[in-house]
């Protein structure tokens, strides 16, 4: 178990947390917990691959994939994967996740919380037209979480994949969860609002086996640095890995731009514990099945995501933090 001497990518996250705690503005918030906050801090950038140890320009070896999963506290990776697949499926029923032991949406789907949002007519667990609905059915009329929306609205995720394959230099490869007309219908407006994908094409003199490189830039209007952001980093990194696989590109970089970057006051003490820890290297990542076997963005299963088993050793223990709803 060797601590990475310079995991500069995790260090940038830790540095931001430290900066917010030390210099952030004390602010009231929707949950009543209270925060310290900074607005629009510098971007966080995370590598999603690196050349294989034995690769060269001439051999065209597949790169080693990386998952930026924080190591200064062990992160609930299964929950991240299940939630991401739930988004991709266009699902908005929190009970689907709860039944799999992933309870991160239970608070926002509770009867009490829905009633507080004026959504008394909703069944418990029905979150409204949140992330996945906007990704797959933007503009469709939302009814309930149990309705079938096949063929309704704009399938933004399918359009993103089509553009990467057929018009990779398009500057409109956008995935948006922010739909102002639907905000009143949502249990919680989207915190991670939208992202843009960018494809670096191979140079003209590159070997014929060289693949385009895919990067993702995500804007997050509201960023809970203690609980939410570690999830969000890994989730959008995995989404980029998924899209790269089905478009036959190489996942290159995930860039995160935060708006209101905040630390809840009851997270300051546990985060101080995390800040005292030294990060390990991020874990390697791979796919259990091949591109041909998975075939489409809807073909992924939870056991397709393979995080290096070294992560359990090369990471620090989890740190409990209360979720503010």
Beta strands, then each sheet from edge to edge (+ up, - down):
strand 1: 25-27
strand 2: 35-39
strand 3: 44-47
strand 4: 49-50
strand 5: 64-67
strand 6: 174-176
strand 7: 192-200
strand 8: 213-224
strand 9: 250-264
strand 10: 283-287
strand 11: 305-307
sheet 1: 1+ 2- 9+ 3-
sheet 2: 1+ 2- 9+ 8+ 7- 6+
sheet 3: 4+ 5- 10+ 11-
end
